[in-house]
Amino acid sequence: MSTYDLIVIGAGPGGYVCAIRAAQLGLKVACVEGRETLGGTCLNVGCIPSKALLHASHMLHETHENFDKMGLTGAKVKVDWEKMLNYKAETVAGNTKGVEFLFKKNKIDWLKGWATIEAAGKVKVGDTVHETKNIVLATGSVPSSLPGVDVDNDTGIVVDSTGALALPKIPKSMVVIGAGVIGLELGSVYSRLGAEVTVVEYLDVITPGMDAEVQKQFQKVLTKQGLKFVLGAAVKGTSVGKGKATVTYALKKDDSEHSIEAECVLVATGRRPKVDNVGLDKLGVELTDRGFVKIDKHWATNVKGIYAIGDCVPGPMLAHKAEDEGMAVAEVIAGKHGHVNYDVIPGVIYTTPEVANVGLTEAAAKEAGHKVKIGKFPFMGNARAKAMMQADGFVKLIADAETDRVLGCHIVGPNAGEMIHEICVAMEFGASAEDVALTCHAHPTTSEAVREAALACGDGAIHV
Ligand SMILES: NC(=O)c1ccc[n+]([C@@H]2O[C@H](COP(=O)([O-])OP(=O)(O)OC[C@H]3O[C@@H](n4cnc5c(N)ncnc54)[C@H](O)[C@@H]3O)[C@@H](O)[C@H]2O)c1
C-alpha cells in the first residue's frame, strides 16, 4: 500500500485530465476506474462513439444527397451496420488506449475497480485501502429515468444513449423522447441511416436554453432533413410489444392523449449526477437539492481533503467543462491558483449543420440589463459554405450597444463547433465586436461569416 498525494475517483475527461495535470505538477497520483477501459462516458459511450456514427452517417448523407450534384456518380453506397459499429469501436479503442498511454507516461497508477471512500484520506478499491492526502470525485453522470418508461438496452427496443450506440439493427422507425443534445445528435444519425424519426419534446421549442432564433432555424433545417417534431408533449409511458414499442404522450395545450409506435424508442431526457456508490452519505458530504455534490469556488466539498468536479457537480454537463475543472482543481491541490471562467464555456451540437454557442443569448443579455446590438450574417453570403452545399444557417453575434464588448455568439452552420472558439478567445480577452471585425480572416473560409457578423455590429456586413 502506498500513500498518494491525490486519488482521483473516475477516469472520464474530468478525472483523467485532473490526474495528468496533478502528476505534471509533481504530485504522486492514482486514478480509480472500474470500467475495463479509461475515458469514462465521453470516450466509451458518449462523445466519441457518437461522433464516429455522426461522421459515418453524414458521409452517407453526402453520397445520397450531394455527390451526384458535384458530379460524383456511380453505384449507390449501402450501409454495412456491423462494419460501422466496428469502425465506432476502433475509434473508441484508439482513444481509451491513448489515455492509458498518458497515464503510464505520467506515472499515474490506475487502480482498477470501484472505489468507496472509507474516510477522508482512505479510498478502498477491492480489498485494499489506499491512503491519500486528497481525493477528487469525478464520478460523472448517468441517464435519468422517466416514470413509466423501462429502458432495456439489451433488446434494443427502448434504449438510452448507451443502448442507441449499439443497436442490433438500424430500426425502420424511431421515437426520440427529448429534443436536447443527445436526442437530436442520435436522432440525426438514425434519420440519415434511413429510420423515420419522430422527436417528442415536453417544451414548445427544441434545444432548451439556446438562443430563440437558433432554436427556430435548427428545427427548420432538421425538419427539411426528414425529422418530425411533436412539441409541447409530455411522454407518459411506453409499452413494448413484439419488436415494437408504443409511446404515449399528452399534449400540454389540451391534455389530449396520443400514441406513436416505433421499432426503437430513445429516451434522452437528461442525465443525473452519479454520486450514490462511493459512500458519500456516510462521510457527510453535502449534496445540493438536485443531488449534485456541493462545492465551493475551489471545488472543495464540506469534508476537508475531498474535492469534486465534472458532471457530479452543478453546471453544464459537458466534457470540456469537466476537463477545465480537472486542471484547475489539480492546480489548487498543488498550491497554485486554478481558475475556470464559467462565462465562456462553449456548447456544440454535432449535427449537420453544427450548432454552437458561447456566452449570453439575446434574451439573457437583455435580462441582464444590457442594451444589445446584434450582428447577423447568413451562410448564404459565404462562398465556402455554398461550395460545400451547406449554406443553411447563420452567425449571430451579440455585443453590448454601449461598450461594443462581445457578449455571446450563436452559430448554426458548417464548422460551427470549430468557429465558435474564435469568439471564446475574443471573450476571454474582453474583445469588442470591432476587434473581431478588424481581424483579417482568410478567404475562402466559413470563419469569414463570424467576421461578417462582427462587421454587421458596426457599419455593416459586406456580402449581404
Ligand atoms: N454535444 C454535446 O455537448 C453533448 C452531447 C451529449 C450529451 N451532452 C450533455 O448530456 C446531458 C444530457 O443530454 P440530454 O439530451 O439527455 O438532455 P437535455 O437536458 O439536453 O434534453 C432533455 C430534453 O428532454 C425533455 N423532456 C424531459 N422530460 C420529458 C418528457 N416526459 N416528455 C418529453 N420530453 C421530455 C426536456 O424538456 C429536454 O428538452 C446534457 O447536459 C447535455 O449537454 C452534451
The ligand as a Gaussian input file, in Angstrom:
#p B3LYP/6-31G(d) Opt

LIG

0 1
 N      -22.569000      17.616000     -27.844000
 C      -22.621000      17.746000     -26.521000
 O      -22.094000      18.684000     -25.946000
 C      -23.372000      16.741000     -25.716000
 C      -23.717000      15.524000     -26.269000
 C      -24.434000      14.637000     -25.495000
 C      -24.812000      14.975000     -24.194000
 N      -24.465000      16.162000     -23.686000
 C      -24.936000      16.551000     -22.348000
 O      -25.554000      15.477000     -21.690000
 C      -26.663000      15.933000     -20.940000
 C      -27.889000      15.118000     -21.240000
 O      -28.338000      15.359000     -22.579000
 P      -29.851000      15.142000     -22.969000
 O      -30.010000      15.489000     -24.408000
 O      -30.318000      13.808000     -22.488000
 O      -30.609000      16.166000     -22.006000
 P      -31.123000      17.671000     -22.225000
 O      -31.400000      18.151000     -20.849000
 O      -30.224000      18.433000     -23.126000
 O      -32.516000      17.480000     -23.000000
 C      -33.572000      16.693000     -22.490000
 C      -34.893000      17.117000     -23.103000
 O      -35.903000      16.192000     -22.709000
 C      -37.117000      16.899000     -22.493000
 N      -38.011000      16.090000     -21.642000
 C      -37.837000      15.781000     -20.328000
 N      -38.878000      15.014000     -19.888000
 C      -39.710000      14.812000     -20.949000
 C      -40.942000      14.098000     -21.125000
 N      -41.538000      13.412000     -20.133000
 N      -41.527000      14.120000     -22.364000
 C      -40.936000      14.796000     -23.368000
 N      -39.782000      15.479000     -23.255000
 C      -39.155000      15.489000     -22.064000
 C      -36.620000      18.191000     -21.841000
 O      -37.594000      19.222000     -21.936000
 C      -35.359000      18.495000     -22.651000
 O      -35.624000      19.285000     -23.787000
 C      -26.855000      17.393000     -21.242000
 O      -26.384000      18.152000     -20.168000
 C      -26.014000      17.620000     -22.472000
 O      -25.473000      18.922000     -22.510000
 C      -23.766000      17.062000     -24.428000

